[in-house]
Amino acid sequence: MYFPVRFSRTVSGTGTALGADAAPTTLPNPNAMTNLLVSPLANINGWPMQRIVVGYGSAPTGALRLPCSIYVWDDNSASWFKAAAGLLVPGELTWFDMPILCDPPATALGYASPGGMHARAGALEAYIKIDAAGGDPTGTYVFTAGSDLSNSIDTDREMESVAYSLTATSPAAAGTVAGTAITGLSDAHAIDIVMQLQNATGGTLNVYIQKSADGVLWTDYYSSVQLSSGGTTTSTVNYVPALTNDTPTVGIGTHASGTVLAAGTGAGGHWLDQLRVLFVAGSGTSAGAAQTITVNVVRPKV
């Protein structure tokens, strides 16, 4: 077996940094995009491509699972579309279903006279965007990709539990600070957030978990009890996919002004695609403290 695409990302090394991939905006170009898979929609025997497969190869000891998004190019609209997302596991293959369009009529779009590599509907250009998990160990991460002729027919997929970390240090001065988000949570069936919180020195501390569908608009999902100077508490919050009839008041963005979710409460409902921690340190804060926050996710096994 031979995967036609191979690329690497690094942490504190030479080359493209892990987490530096951005959503594509320019024309597909395999010379400039090492993480681009260009594939026909069928093999030489006429068997159609069903999915693409991404391999998470050699990586540093302690490498974490990494969020991955697949974008496909459409010539007609000259646009990239996000087609799939999932989680890459070190040393394993992960499959992604792809849109495989029928050929247009011979008289439509000049199909009989393609104008270049990506000028016909008989090919797929898939851009593979890999995000950092946060706290990734130093070293080189190697990935491979190829098109796959097998299809997914599972209707009752095996579930797995995956732990994500939102652990961060709270602010060392009064103010509002957001942590790095975890992404790719939209397919999770349930989550469990475990927080071990301790106050910083000199001032109060409020800890919020916020959710977002796009990483731009954030709303409160959970608000811890307010921690006084020198205090320590542990909070465990469980969420399930069910919606509630509650209508809590929630804050939006960074809480620079306006109302926020009441301390010691949760908004309930779905967690959308992304979660982050947000700290609000009160007046007089002079030193931060480590806040251990783990998000346990139950999701279909890839």
Steps between C-alpha positions, in 0.01 A plus 500: 500500500624848417338827609549764229505795742750540782559816706631595843441759769732592786499634853812709572668373185578592140205502260130574520387526862231269629182708520614750236269360229225744403178434312587521126399804297709474180490269198616140562874484438687175582833680461416741782263285707682194634179396676290490181367171365409501130316185400290364212148397597557142382794265452612350168243223538217747543450435871388826660683674778293498820707670769841643571721361773752697707781327688654646815850355473820551696469752782674590827441291811180608668349642179136600542196445281468781249191667346487469122276672245466418129416769244404428137528732201211585264594640159151630423489738797880530535459423869625267769243317713557328831392143427596301809668519839630250750773408742834346401645237732880441515598187309155451346307566180190720497238494222294794372196474273529723193249642250548312173305678225379346177662617177313789335352457151760511225359829371501664843796693642717395208558162659643351182781756503625542855715805546743373759561293809181609676277608210270198496263332740685170463758584767503581869725757668498448876691734733592341835508748788647371826471699822712485812345340806674736743796387710633287213849356569802631310593317182396416144156365409461309172169453316397313186182499292339321210165423337317185607265274303332349807190652654361539849190293564499504880165608641591435863856620546705410802536784748815623670590748772756767416651743752576858392685753712406863564760525777650849526638751748261772613600867456772652719319835502142622495336445162331255262702236316379222265686170460566294189188330362446130438321425173319222313241425770185522291468121455539422872210321667578621853764695688617518861695803620720454807656813647751522784520870572706706741497874544784728407664734750336823610163499324190305408482266201208394280550216253271457199474225241378650173374335183509599133392363163759694301773619739383861456182539707535357851226460761509383860447129557603459864596744776689391810430629848710807568830416669624732770869573553679186615194277463493156337205308359426214264201511265365216288248576227322242283320583176294277268372580149143572618375857488320659794215748534715735708581848371809607695662838442841444342789725408642533150867539414740607771269646764656844468153631581145379535339208678654154537384154599439492874782354712465131575259427214499342154306599188432141388433390144750407230867604519524574124843446338745681729560562869740734677570621853472867588640652823377819663748607771382760749664819623815446705607177326880483505582139402331228298451133582479175302142403416454136400204455265427175315221450247413131462320440171295193403489473122485244215832322462682588180 
